[in-house]
Amino acid sequence: MGNETALQPNVLRQSAMSTAPLDPGSTLMFAEAAQAAASVRLQLQGNGAALAELGAQLRALQPRAAITCARGSSDHAATFARYLIETRMGLLTSSASPSVSSVYGVQQDLQRCLFLAISQSGKSPDLLAATNAAQQAGATVVALVNVADSPLARSARFFVPLQAGAETSVAATKSYIATLSAIVQLVASWSEDTGLQRALETAPDLLEQAWQQDWSSALDLLSGAEHLLVIGRGIGLGLAQEAALKLKETCGLHAEAFSGAELRHGPMALLQGGVPVWIFVQDDETRAGLEQLARELVDAGTPVIVAGSRVAGALSLPFASADPAIAPLLLVQSFYRLANALALARGLNPDQPPFLKKVTETR
């Protein structure tokens, strides 16, 4: 690596340091992430009747497939939706490529398909184009959107408000958690799974507990790291994707997300020179495999952080036990607090990530 490339992260860090808040509790990211429990509580109170009706209509429709469409953090929520729908409903679920309609202009046959559009702002041009094309192709469009008067919310056949309130931090936090909550409520209503609904009702209190979890023990390992692999599996894969993105955009840390099942298919070669691995675990059928992976990495001398389980030799972070479908909400809530502190520890302001703005207008 040449000197110019090696110096670039330091230049970035120094340029941001002059405006970086000294107190982790003073950032917009901190303040808005702390509101997640209240947002989910409001959502559960306000959306129940509408989602019960939507669930009934989806049962009557009997869609032949579900399609998600989103960008950025919302796309990580879509990964969560894919696994939750496939494991709870047994319905094939895939991610749409917005460029198929917005760039290539291809018309698809989406009759009797559920099209789940997910967005915080509801304004991204390519997402709007893909959603309009899906409706013209016969899909039943359900939009999960935080901004109620947005073009996406107005254009969808069914609109599910995220109820997260105004979010001005560039790094989405409470809106991401509210999206996961809305997805769980949608699937619980659709499947008439009262156990899943009861588990979701515990989420606001558990989110408050998760926000108080102390993950600061990870700061020493991550403050000076240049690279990181973030691992999840199943409904936890979207959480790994979200964590990797936030570490990139707020902390200037090169983090890449992988499924625990894919790590041995090539990415393991990246684990040289002390590159750490962060593994997120939920208590379902994927747990044993992820714990075994963590033990193998520890035995190989790799620095390992585990959230959601306890593995000997790894840095095991505290967590609250919960239904596997709720665990990603809780783990990402604790993660956001750590990411905010980590950004500041690395001399960056999480509210001013370089080259980013709140609404990304991809076409």
For each residue, the residues with C-beta under 8 A, 3 or more apart:
1: 5 6
2: 5 6
3: 6 7
4: 7 8
5: 1 2 8
6: 1 2 3 9
7: 3 4 10 11
8: 4 5 11 12
9: 6 12 13 226 252
10: 7 13 14
11: 7 8 14 15
12: 8 9 15 16 252 348 354
13: 9 10 16 17 252 346 347 348
14: 10 11 17 347
15: 11 12 18
16: 12 13 19 20 347 348 349 352 354
17: 13 14 20 347 348
18: 15
19: 16 349 352
20: 16 17 343 344 347 348 349
21: 24 26 27 344 349 351
22: 26 344
23: 26
24: 21 27 30 337 340 341 344
25: 30 31
26: 21 22 23 30
27: 21 24 30 31 169 340 344 349 350 351
28: 31 32 168 169 351
29: 32 33 169 171 173 250 336 339 340 343 350 351
30: 24 25 26 27 33 34 337 340
31: 25 27 28 34 35 169
32: 28 29 35 167 168 169 173 174
33: 29 30 36 173 174 211 333 336 337 340
34: 30 31 211
35: 31 32 38 39 164 165 174
36: 33 39 40 164 173 174 177 178 207 211 329 333
37: 40 41 203 204 205 207 208 211 333
38: 35 41 42 204
39: 35 36 42 43 162 163 164 165 174 175 177 178
40: 36 37 43 44 177 178 181 203 204 207 329
41: 37 38 44 45 204
42: 38 39 45 46 163
43: 39 40 46 47 161 162 163 164 178 181 182 185
44: 40 41 47 48 181 185 200 201 203 204
45: 41 42 48
46: 42 43 161 163
47: 43 44 50 51 160 161 163 182 185
48: 44 45 51 52 185
49: 52 53
50: 47 53 54 160
51: 47 48 54 55 160 185 186 189
52: 48 49 55 56 189
53: 49 50 56 57
54: 50 51 57 58 142 158 160 186 189 190
55: 51 52 58 59 186 188 189 190 191 192
56: 52 53 59 60
57: 53 54 60 61 158
58: 54 55 61 63 114 140 190
59: 55 56 62 190 192
60: 56 57
61: 57 58 112 114 140
62: 59 112
63: 58 66 91 112 113 114 140
64: 92 112 113
65: 91 92 93 94 113 114
66: 63 81 82 85 89 91 92 93 94 113 114 115 116
67: 93 94 95 96 110 113 114 115 116 134 139
68: 75 78 81 82 93 94 95 96 116 117 118
69: 78 95 96 98 115 116 117 118 127 130 131 134
70: 74 75 77 78 95 117 118 119 127
71: 74 75 98 119 124 126 127 360 362
72: 75 76 172 245 360
73: 76 77 120 172 175 176 242 245
74: 70 71 77 78 118 119 120 172 176 179
75: 68 70 71 72 78 79 95 118 241
76: 72 73 79 80 176 238 239 241 242 245
77: 70 73 74 80 81 118 144 176 179 180 183 238 242
78: 68 69 70 74 75 81 82 95 116 118 238
79: 75 76 82 83 95 237 238 241
80: 76 77 83 84 180 183 235 237 238 239 328
81: 66 68 77 78 84 85 93 116 118 183 187
82: 66 68 78 79 85 86 93 94 95
83: 79 80 86 87 234 235 237 238
84: 80 81 87 88 183 184 187 235 325
85: 66 81 82 88 89 91 93 187
86: 82 83 89 90 91 92 93
87: 83 84 90 234 235
88: 84 85 187 191 193 196
89: 66 85 86 187 190 191
90: 86 87
91: 63 65 66 85 86
92: 64 65 66 86
93: 65 66 67 68 81 82 85 86
94: 65 66 67 68 82
95: 67 68 69 70 75 78 79 82
96: 67 68 69 100 115 130 134
97: 100
98: 69 71 101 102 126 127 129 130 362
99: 102 103 104 126
100: 96 97 103 104 106 108 130
101: 98 104 105 106 107 108 129 130 132 133 134
102: 98 99 125 126 129 130 133 363
103: 99 100 126 363
104: 99 100 101
105: 101
106: 100 101
107: 101 133 136 137
108: 100 101 133 134 137
109: 137 138
110: 67 113 115 134 137 138 139
111: 137 138 139
112: 61 62 63 64 138 140
113: 63 64 65 66 67 110 134 138 139 140
114: 58 61 63 65 66 67 139 140 142
115: 66 67 69 96 110 131 134 135 139 140 141 142
116: 66 67 68 69 78 81 142 144
117: 68 69 70 127 130 131 134 141 142 143 144 145 152 156
118: 68 69 70 74 75 77 78 81 143 144 145 179
119: 70 71 74 122 123 124 127 143 144 145 146 150 152
120: 73 74 145 146 147 162 164 167 172 175 179
121: 124 145 146 147 150 358 359
122: 119 127 143 145 146 147 150 151 152 153
123: 119 128 147 150 151 152 359 361
124: 71 119 121 127 128 359 360 361 362
125: 102 128 129 361 362 363
126: 71 98 99 102 103 129 130 362 363
127: 69 70 71 98 117 119 122 124 130 131 152 362
128: 123 124 125 131 132 151 152 155
129: 98 101 102 125 126 132 133 363
130: 69 96 98 100 101 102 117 126 127 133 134
131: 69 115 117 127 128 134 135 141 143 152 155 156
132: 101 128 129 135 136 155
133: 101 102 107 108 129 130 136 137
134: 67 69 96 101 108 110 113 115 117 130 131 137 139 141
135: 115 131 132 138 139 141 155 157
136: 107 132 133
137: 107 108 109 110 111 133 134
138: 109 110 111 112 113 135
139: 67 110 111 113 114 115 134 135
140: 58 61 63 112 113 114 115 157 158
141: 115 117 131 134 135 155 156 157 158
142: 54 114 115 116 117 156 157 158 159 160 186
143: 117 118 119 122 131 152 153 155 156 158 159 160
144: 77 116 117 118 119 160 162 179 182 183 186
145: 117 118 119 120 121 122 148 150 152 153 156 159 160 161 162
146: 119 120 121 122 161 162 163 164 167 175 178
147: 120 121 122 123 150 153
148: 145 153 159 161
149: 153 154
150: 119 121 122 123 145 147 153 154
151: 122 123 128 154 155
152: 117 119 122 123 127 128 131 143 145 155 156
153: 122 143 145 147 148 149 150 156 159 161
154: 149 150 151 159
155: 128 131 132 135 141 143 151 152
156: 117 131 141 142 143 145 152 153 159
157: 135 140 141 142
158: 54 57 140 141 142 143
159: 142 143 145 148 153 154 156
160: 47 50 51 54 142 143 144 145 182 186
161: 43 46 47 145 146 148 153
162: 39 43 120 144 145 146 175 178 179 182
163: 39 42 43 46 47 146 178
164: 35 36 39 43 120 146 167 174 175 177 178
165: 35 39 174
166:
167: 32 120 146 164 172 173 174 175 358
168: 28 32 358
169: 27 28 29 31 32 172 173 350 351
170: 249 351 352 353 356 357 358
171: 29 246 249 250 339 350 351 353
172: 72 73 74 120 167 169 175 176
173: 29 32 33 36 167 169 176 177 336
174: 32 33 35 36 39 164 165 167 177 178
175: 39 73 120 146 162 164 167 172 178 179
176: 73 74 76 77 172 173 179 180 242 332
177: 36 39 40 164 173 174 180 181 207 329 332 333
178: 36 39 40 43 146 162 163 164 174 175 181 182
179: 74 77 118 120 144 162 175 176 182 183
180: 77 80 176 177 183 184 328 329 332
181: 40 43 44 177 178 184 185 200 203 329
182: 43 47 144 160 162 178 179 185 186
183: 77 80 81 84 144 179 180 186 187
184: 84 180 181 187 188 196 199 200 203 325 326
185: 43 44 47 48 51 181 182 188 189 197 200
186: 51 54 55 142 144 160 182 183 189 190
187: 81 84 85 88 89 183 184 190 191 193 196
188: 55 184 185 191 192 193 194 196 197 200
189: 51 52 54 55 185 186 192 197
190: 54 55 58 59 89 186 187
191: 55 88 89 187 188 196
192: 55 59 188 189
193: 88 187 188 196 197
194: 188 197 198
195: 198 199 323
196: 88 184 187 188 191 193 199 200 323 325
197: 185 188 189 193 194 200 201
198: 194 195 201 202
199: 184 195 196 202 203 322 323 325 326
200: 44 181 184 185 188 196 197 203 325 326
201: 44 197 198
202: 198 199 205 206 322 323 326
203: 37 40 44 181 184 199 200 206 207 322 326 329 330
204: 37 38 40 41 44 207 208
205: 37 202 208 209
206: 202 203 209 210 320 322 326 329 330
207: 36 37 40 177 203 204 210 211 329 330 333
208: 37 204 205 211 212
209: 205 206 212 213 320 330
210: 206 207 213 319 320 329 330 331 333 334
211: 33 34 36 37 207 208 333 334 337
212: 208 209
213: 209 210 317 318 319 320 334 337
214: 217 318
215: 218 307 317 318 334 335 337 338
216: 219 338 341
217: 214 220 315 317
218: 215 221 222 305 315 317 338 342
219: 216 222 223 338 341 342 345
220: 217 223
221: 218 225 276 303 305 315
222: 218 219 225 228 251 253 276 342
223: 219 220 342 345 346
224:
225: 221 222 228 253 275 276
226: 9 253 254
227: 253 254 255 256 270 275
228: 222 225 244 247 253 254 255 256 275 276 277 278
229: 255 256 257 258 263 267 270 271 275 276 277 278
230: 240 241 243 244 247 255 256 257 258 277 278 280
231: 240 257 258 259 260 263 277 278 279 280 290 293
232: 236 237 238 239 240 241 257 259 260 279 280 290
233: 236 237 259 260 261 286 289 290
234: 83 87 237 282 284 285 286
235: 80 83 84 87 238 282 284 324 325 328
236: 232 233 239 240 280 281 282 286 308 327 328 331
237: 79 80 83 232 233 234 240 241 257 259
238: 76 77 78 79 80 83 232 235 241 242 328
239: 76 80 232 236 242 243 280 328 331 332 335
240: 230 231 232 236 237 243 244 257 258 259 278 280
241: 75 76 79 230 232 237 238 244 245 257
242: 73 76 77 176 238 239 245 246 332
243: 230 239 240 246 247 255 257 278 280 332 335 339
244: 228 230 240 241 247 248 255 256 257
245: 72 73 76 241 242 248 249 255 257
246: 171 242 243 249 250 251 335 336 339
247: 228 230 243 244 250 251 253 255 339 342
248: 244 245 251 252 253 254 255
249: 170 171 245 246 353 356
250: 29 171 246 247 339 340 342 343 348 350 353
251: 222 246 247 248 339 342 343 346 348 350
252: 9 12 13 248 343 346 348
253: 222 225 226 227 228 247 248 342 346
254: 226 227 228 248
255: 227 228 229 230 243 244 245 247 248 278
256: 227 228 229 230 244 267 270
257: 229 230 231 232 237 240 241 243 244 245
258: 229 230 231 240 262 263 267
259: 231 232 233 237 240 262 263
260: 231 232 233 263 279 286 289 290 293
261: 233 289
262: 258 259 265 266 267
263: 229 231 258 259 260 267 268 293
264: 268
265: 262
266: 262 269
267: 229 256 258 262 263 270
268: 263 264 271
269: 266 272
270: 227 229 256 267 275
271: 229 268 275 277 297 300 302
272: 269 275
273:
274: 302 303
275: 225 227 228 229 270 271 272 302 303
276: 221 222 225 228 229 302 303 304 305
277: 228 229 230 231 271 294 297 302 303 304 305
278: 228 229 230 231 240 243 255 304 305 306 307
279: 231 232 260 290 293 294 304 305 306 307 314
280: 230 231 232 236 239 240 243 307 308 328 331
281: 236 286 287 290 291 306 307 308 309
282: 234 235 236 286 287 308 324 327 328 331
283: 287 308 309 321 324 327
284: 234 235 287 324
285: 234 288
286: 233 234 236 260 281 282 289 290
287: 281 282 283 284 290 291 309
288: 285 291 292
289: 233 260 261 286 292 293
290: 231 232 233 260 279 281 286 287 293 294 309
291: 281 287 288 294 295 306 309 311
292: 288 289 295 296
293: 231 260 263 279 289 290 296 297
294: 277 279 290 291 297 298 304 306 309 311 314
295: 291 292 298 299 311 312 313
296: 292 293 299 300
297: 271 277 293 294 300 302 304 314
298: 294 295 301 302 304 311 312 313 314
299: 295 296 313
300: 271 296 297
301: 298
302: 271 274 275 276 277 297 298
303: 221 274 275 276 277 315
304: 276 277 278 279 294 297 298 311 313 314 315
305: 218 221 276 277 278 279 314 315 317
306: 278 279 281 291 294 309 310 311 314 315 316 317
307: 215 278 279 280 281 316 317 319 331 334 335
308: 236 280 281 282 283 319 327 331
309: 281 283 287 290 291 294 306 316 319
310: 306 316
311: 291 294 295 298 304 306 314 316
312: 295 298
313: 295 298 299 304
314: 279 294 297 298 304 305 306 311
315: 217 218 221 303 304 305 306
316: 306 307 309 310 311
317: 213 215 217 218 305 306 307 334
318: 213 214 215
319: 210 213 307 308 309 327 330 331 334
320: 206 209 210 213 330
321: 283
322: 199 202 203 206 326 327 330
323: 195 196 199 202 326 327
324: 235 282 283 284 327
325: 84 184 196 199 200 235 328
326: 184 199 200 202 203 206 322 323 329 330
327: 236 282 283 308 319 322 323 324 330 331
328: 80 180 235 236 238 239 280 282 325 331 332
329: 36 40 177 180 181 203 206 207 210 326 332 333
330: 203 206 207 209 210 319 320 322 326 327 333 334
331: 210 236 239 280 282 307 308 319 327 328 334 335
332: 176 177 180 239 242 243 328 329 335 336
333: 33 36 37 177 207 210 211 329 330 336 337
334: 210 211 213 215 307 317 319 330 331 337 338
335: 215 239 243 246 307 331 332 338 339
336: 29 33 173 246 332 333 339 340
337: 24 30 33 211 213 215 333 334 340 341
338: 215 216 218 219 334 335 341 342
339: 29 171 243 246 247 250 251 335 336 342 343 350
340: 24 27 29 30 33 250 336 337 343 344 350
341: 24 216 219 337 338 344 345
342: 218 219 222 223 247 250 251 253 338 339 345 346
343: 20 29 250 251 252 339 340 346 348 349 350
344: 20 21 22 24 27 340 341 347 348 349 350
345: 219 223 341 342
346: 13 223 251 252 253 342 343
347: 13 14 16 17 20 344
348: 12 13 16 17 20 250 251 252 343 344 353
349: 16 19 20 21 27 343 344 352
350: 27 29 169 171 250 251 339 340 343 344 353
351: 21 27 28 29 169 170 171
352: 16 19 170 349
353: 170 171 249 250 348 350 356
354: 12 16
355:
356: 170 249 353 360
357: 170 360
358: 121 167 168 170
359: 121 123 124
360: 71 72 124 356 357
361: 123 124 125
362: 71 98 124 125 126 127
363: 102 103 125 126 129
